[in-house]
Structure formats: C-alpha cells, structure tokens
Amino acid sequence: MKRAKSNSLRVDSVQCLLFEDEQEEKTLQPSDIVILPPQDVMQTLQGVGQLVTTTILDPWYNKGVGGVRPDYYEWLFSVVCAAAKISNNIFLWGFPEIVYKVLDHLPTDFILVAWLTWYYKNCPSVIRGWRSAQLACLHIAKPSAKLYPEHFLNEAQLEKQRQGKLRYMPGPPSVIEAPLLVGFVGKYEQVGHPAQKPIKVIEPIVLMTTKEGDIVLDPMCGSGTTGEVCKKLGRRAILCDESEEYICMTENRLKLHRVDQNVSRSRSYF
C-alpha cells in the first residue's frame, strides 16, 4: 500500500492498519494511541470502518483562520453524519453562533445529550464590544450510548457508593472552566498550536463517555490533546489531521510515530 500524492491513505486502508485482519492480528491493544498520516477528515471517517465509542470533531470555524469556504455548513453537516456512522458519541466544538445550526440537521437516530460550554476569562481581544469568553461543544449520541458520571465522584462519594449510601449520582457541570493556553498560562502544556485546547477541557468529555480500553477517534487532532488525555486515562485513540505540521506536533508531543504501510500500530520513539 502506497501513500497517495496528497499524503493520504486510501479510504479502505485505515481499517487495515487498525483492526483485525483474517491473515494478521492488527487489533488495537489496550492503551494504544495510533497516529495516522495526514489526510482529509472525510477520508479518516470513511476509512475507519468500525464502531468507536467517541468521536471528537474540532473543525476550523470559517472565520478566516484555517480557511473560508462558502459551503461550510453543508460540509460540516456531512462531517457530522459521517462520524455518526461509526460513533456512539460525537462532540462537536465551535462558536455558539456556528454549531447551533447542526441541531436542525442531527443524524438519524442521534439526539442532543448536552450543550457544553468551555468558559475562559483570559481571552486577549482588541474588539470594541463583547469579548468572546466561551466555546460551545455539542454532545450528540445514540440513545443507547452509555454515560459514566461515576467517573467524577470524589473519594467521599465513592465510599458512600461502596456502602450503598449514595442517594443519587451527581454529574459534572455542563460548563467547563479553564483558561486559554496563552502567554504564561499553561506554558508547560503549550506545544505551539494556535488553538490548542487544555487537557482540562478534553478530559471531562472522555471521562463521561468512555471506560478504560474504549476507542476515541479525533480526525482533527491538532496539537494532540485528545491523545494526551487518552494516554493518561487508559483509553485507545485514533488521531489524524489534514496538516502535516500538526501530525508532526502530535508525534513529538506523544513521542509516537505515525503508522505507515508496514506498521500496524504506532511505535515508541524509545
């Protein structure tokens, strides 16, 4: 299998790299983090070919950074629908004035579970008027998708649960407060991505929808934060991005090589 001129894998090749083959065992192992070569998000979604627990979609917001396309909403709806074919849960990030339109075009058999908000106080802005301090994240899922609010229990609540005295299962708030990674804020976490999301923002959505060993797909992985979170929590992850720069950034951050035609899973640098 050779890479196409666009450095993309064939649509049917992602599944060959990741999952079982009759001739050779290629199943993702517990705690595996797989980085694919750079390719378009639709190629990744169509190529995975097997159900994943959670897919995280973080497209550019059609406001100049990352490019502008006149058919942005049609494209966005098609990406969400493609993700729905292989996912139990989907998280779609974006500005509220953009992502709300997806609610009128939910994939068949998917429902809105929650409208999440990432609230940050430290957004630098020269705009005269309202300063942006939030980003929306739509959690849509199959009605049968399981949630794990117990992953957020503190020690006292866990003890009550063990004793059978926990009267109800408290869930996490739908507003996630964490500062932007700018300037000296989170400088040890920063890797140079212009829109890097903090670990504290991605961690709750992975905890709520997955258990150890579940697969998380991030076809627009950017700086690789999803991979960092999955590595920490013992989840398996499939990461990709259309940018060669961001794939390199993710490789350096996770100390893993991308897969190629001769390797069924990522190899450690060491």
Secondary structure, DSSP 8 states (H G I E B T S, - for coil): ----TTS---TTHHHHHHS--SSS-----TT-EEE--S--HHHHHHHH-S-EEEEEE----SSBTTB--TTHHHHHHHHHHHHHTTEEEEEEEE-HHHHGGGGGG--TT-EEEEEEEEE-S------SS----EEEEEEEE-TT----GGGG--HHHHHHHHTT---S-----SEEE---S-TTTTTTT--S-TT---HHHHHHHHHHH--TT-EEEETT-TTTHHHHHHHHHT-EEEE--S-HHHHHHHHHHHTB----TT-SS--B--
